[in-house]
Amino acid sequence: MSKSILGLFLDPNSAADAMDGLKESGFEQGSFDVLTGTPYPEGAFGEHVPQHRLFRFPAFGAIIGFSASLFLTTATQLAYPLITGGKPILSIFAMLIIMYEMTMLSAVIFSVIGIIFESRLPNINPSAYDPRITEGYIGVVISVEDKDLNKAKAVFEKTGSEEVKVV
C-alpha cells in the first residue's frame, strides 16, 4: 500500500538536500515534490520539472472544430440546395464565418480541458499536508510503498527535517 510522507523544513537548503537525498536513495525522479507558500524559481530545490503538453490540446481542438464545421456547413448546403441568382450551392464566404467560430470555440474548450488535465485536477490521491507550509515552512512530500517507508524517513531525518508526517 502506498503512503505519503511529508518532511517539514525551515531552511530551503535543507529541503534541497532532502530532495538530493531522495534521488540518491533511489527514489524515482517524479515521485516527490516540494510544497511551499513562498514563491521560489522553478527547479530551485532540484525537483523534477515535468514537460507540459498543454499546447497539444488547443491544436487538437482546433482541428476537430474546423473538421466538424466544414462537414456541418457542407452537409447542410448539400442537403438543402438553394440556388440563389445562379450562384454555386457551396458558398465559401458564408462557410468561413461558421468555420472560424467553431474552430475558435473548440480550441478554447480543449484549452480549458487541457489546463484541468495538466493541473492534475481533481486530485484523486491527496498527499500529506501541513498548514504550517503557508507560514513559511517548506514541505517535501513523497509517495512510497510500505517497504521504502523507513528509507524515506531516514533521509528526512538526516537532512534536518523539523517534523516528519506519514499519511
N, C-alpha and C positions, 0 to 999 in steps of 0.2 A: 504494500500500500504506500502511496506517495504522501509525504509530509512536507510542509512548508516551514522553513527555518528563517528567522529574522534576527540579524545581528544589528544592534544599535551602536553608532559611533558618534562621538563629538567632533573628532578631528577628521577632515577629509583625507589626509594622508593615510590614516589608519584604515579608512574604508577602501582606499585604493590598494593598500597592502592586503586586505581581506580578499579583494577581487583577484589579485595576483595569486594569493594563496589557494584560492578555489581552483584557478586554472592549473596551478602546479600540482594540485592534489588529484587531478584527472577528471574533474567535473566538466561536462560538455559546455561549450562556449555560450550557448543561448539559454542555459538553464538557470542563470542567476541574473539579478537586476539590481539597480540602485534606486532607492526611494528617497527623495529629498524635497523639502519645501522651499529650498533656496535654488535659484537658477544657476546651474553650472554649465559650461560648454559641453557639447556632445563629445563623449569619449574622454572626459576629464578623469574618470575613475578607471579607465581601461576597459570599459564594458563593451560588449559586442553591439555594434550599430547595425541593425538589420537593413538590408536593401528594401526599399519600398517599391511596390508595383502599382502605385496609385495612377500613374499616367496611362496604364492599360485600360482602366475602367471607362473613362470618357471616350477614348478612341473606339473601344468595342461598342459602347452605347451609341456613338455617332454612326458607326457603320450599320448597326441594327436599325436605327431610326431612319437613316437615309434609304436603306433597302425596303423597309416597311412602307415608307411614304411613296417611294417610286412605284411599288406594287399597288398601293391603295389608289393613287391618282390615276395610274394607267388602267387598272382594272375598272375603276368607276367610269372613266370616259369611254372605255370599250364596251362596257355593259349597257350604258345608256348613250348610244351615239346620237349626238345632236349637232347636225351640220348647220352652222350659222354663217351665212353670207359666203359660202364656198370655201371657208377656212378649214384646215385639217382638223380631224377629230381630236388628236392629241395636241393640246395647247401647252407648249413648253413654258411660256411665261406664267401662266396660271399655276402650273405644277411647281414652279420654282419656289413660290411663297410657301406652299404647304410642305415641300421637301425641306426647306430651310428651317421652318418652325419645328417640324418633327425631329430633325437631326439635332437641333439645339436642345429640345426638351429631353430626348433620350440621353444625350450626353450629360446633361445636368442630373438627371435621375440616377444614372450609373455612377456619376461622381459622388453623390451622396451615399450610395450603396458602397462604393469603394472606400470612402472615409470611414464608414462604420466597420467595414471588414478589416481595413488596415489598422484601425484603432483597437482591434480585438474586443469589440463590444458585441453583445454583453459578455462579461467575464464569467464564464461558467464555473471555473475553479478558482475562487478568490484565494489569494495567498495571505500570509500573515501581515498584520499592520499594527502600528502603534501610533496613538495620537501625538506623541512627543516628536514625531517626524516633522510636524508643522511648526514646532517650537525651535527648530534648529538642529535636531539630531539627523544623522544620515543613516538610513537603513539599507542593509544589503540582504536581499531575500533570495532564497534558493529552494527549489523543489527537489527533494531527494527521495529515494526508496529507503525503507527501514534499515537495510544493511549499511547504507552510507551515512546514516544519521550522526553517528559518533564522529566520523571523519570530518564532517562539515562543522560540527560543534567545536571540535578541536581547532580548526582553522580560525573560527571566530574568536575563540578564547586566546589563541596565540597572538592574534593581531591587535588585541586590546579592545575588544568589544565591551561596552558598558553593561549590556544585557543581551541574552540570547533567548528568543521565544520560539517555541515549537508549536505548530498548529496542525 
